[in-house]
């Protein structure tokens, strides 16, 4: 396995495909086209199913206990100063994430200015919020930075590490929240996915720090039919991620950024609560917010519509909120996030090759 370089990633899968065709003596395009069409149909049905689940959850929340009417009454009473405060907090969280992303790029020898990374981060936010895929924003960031630094594997590695360290920090905070308030785990709809998420995160961290387990994951890539055609790219990505293993200072600093991000996220939920007239104890919000955010990362539906609102409606009860108040907090945060990400759409329009 060759170590990654800072040069443009070589299109080896195209060469490999030509070589295989020559050996077989017949083109494989018809089979490939048929399999691609079948894959697209499967993805379409999965997307439709996930959308139905999300819309169903949201509809159930609105209908149950007259939550829809209560939601609109609370939203109508929100004062403008709270919206401005939420916009400022959202900008702060994006700024922290952009700074952490830059740490990983800098470690690989690429010094992009913070404002440029912030611009690209907002573009990613725009794609995540307005494309039918939770990974659209990350792919946009990988492409735009990879184009600029001439290495898509390095770009992908930095995005994965920015995401992964955030997940680790969130899992740690969520675990602490469950220890402080074990009643969170009373609901099996919350307990099961939460335990699975924390366990999966712990396994991922163990694999990252154990070279033997990491090497096994690389070998397993070649055995997965779905990724076999892009195995060399996945292998390059895993190599990039492994480059960060020995830099404990960088990893600890990135965790510090993650904790700062999540503390600002706690403030975001607290301000949104105040905006609808719900006045919880700040410590209670500190306990439940990491759990909510960890659960809401599970890709239940496109952009987690319905699931995001469900998590808030159920878990914010731990801070004394009603289901309608939890729903209102979720809707306000989603609306402000989508509104601020529109700025990323403007950045995307002006982001041309060579910028």
C-alpha positions, 0 to 999 in steps of 0.5 A, a space after each residue: 500500500 503506497 503512502 498518500 502524496 500531496 499530488 492529484 490522486 491518480 485515476 487507477 480505477 479507470 486503468 484497472 477497468 481497461 485492463 480487466 476488459 482486455 483480459 476478458 476479451 469483451 466489454 463489461 459496460 452493459 453489466 455495469 450499466 445494469 448494475 448501476 441502474 439497479 443500484 439507483 433504483 434501490 437508492 431511490 426506494 431507500 430515499 422514499 422510505 426514509 422520507 416517509 419515516 421522517 414525514 410520518 414522525 413529524 406528522 405524528 408529533 404535530 397531531 399528538 396532543 394538539 402540538 401543531 397548534 401549540 407550536 404555531 402559538 409559540 413560534 408567533 411569540 418569538 421576539 426578534 432579539 432571540 432570533 438575532 442571538 441564535 444567528 450569532 450562536 450559529 455563526 460561532 459554531 460554524 466558525 469553531 468547526 472551520 477552525 478545527 478543520 484547518 488544524 488537520 489541513 495544516 498538519 498535512 502542510 496546507 495552510 488555508 486561511 480561516 475565512 476561506 475554510 469558513 466559506 467552504 464550511 457554509 457551502 457544505 451547510 447549504 448542500 446538507 440542508 438543501 440536497 436530499 442527502 446528509 453527506 452532500 455537504 461533506 462531499 462538497 467540502 472534499 471536492 472544493 478543498 481537494 480541487 484547491 490543494 490538488 489532493 482529494 484524499 488529503 481533503 477527504 481525510 481532513 473532513 473525516 477527522 473534523 467529523 470524527 473528533 466531533 463525534 468522539 467529543 459528543 459521545 463522551 459528553 452524551 455518556 456523562 449526561 446519561 451518568 448524571 441523568 440515567 432516566 434518559 435511558 428509560 425510553 428504549 427508542 432513545 436508549 438502544 440507538 444511543 448505546 449503539 452509537 456510543 459503542 460504535 464510536 468506541 470501536 472506531 476509536 479503538 480501531 484508529 489507535 490499533 494498527 492491526 485493527 486498522 490494517 484489517 479494516 483496509 483489507 476488508 474494504 476489498 471484500 465489500 462489493 459496494 465499494 470494490 470499484 472505489 477500493 483504491 480511493 477508500 484505501 487512500 483515505 484510510 491511509 490519510 486518516 492513519 497519518 494523524 494517529 501519532 499526533 497526540 497534540 493535534 488530536 487533543 487540540 481538536 477535542 478541545 475544539 469539539 468540546 467548545 463547539 458543543 458548549 456553544 451548541 448548549 447555549 444555542 438550545 438554551 437560547 432557543 428555549 428562552 425564545 419560546 418562553 420555556 425557562 430551563 436550568 442551564 445545567 439541565 440543558 447541558 446534560 440533555 443537549 449532547 444526547 440529543 445531538 448524538 441521537 440526531 446524527 443517526 441518518 433516519 431520514 433525509 436531513 433527519 426531518 422528523 427524527 431531529 424534532 422527535 429527539 428534541 420532543 422526547 429528550 428535552 423533557 429531561 429539562 422540564 419541557 413539554 413535547 410541544 416545547 421540545 418540538 418548537 425548540 427543534 423547529 427554531 434551531 432548524 429554521 435558523 440553521 437553514 437560513 444562515 446556510 443560505 449564505 453558503 449558497 451565495 458562496 457556492 455560486 461564486 466558487 469557480 475553478 481556480 478560486 
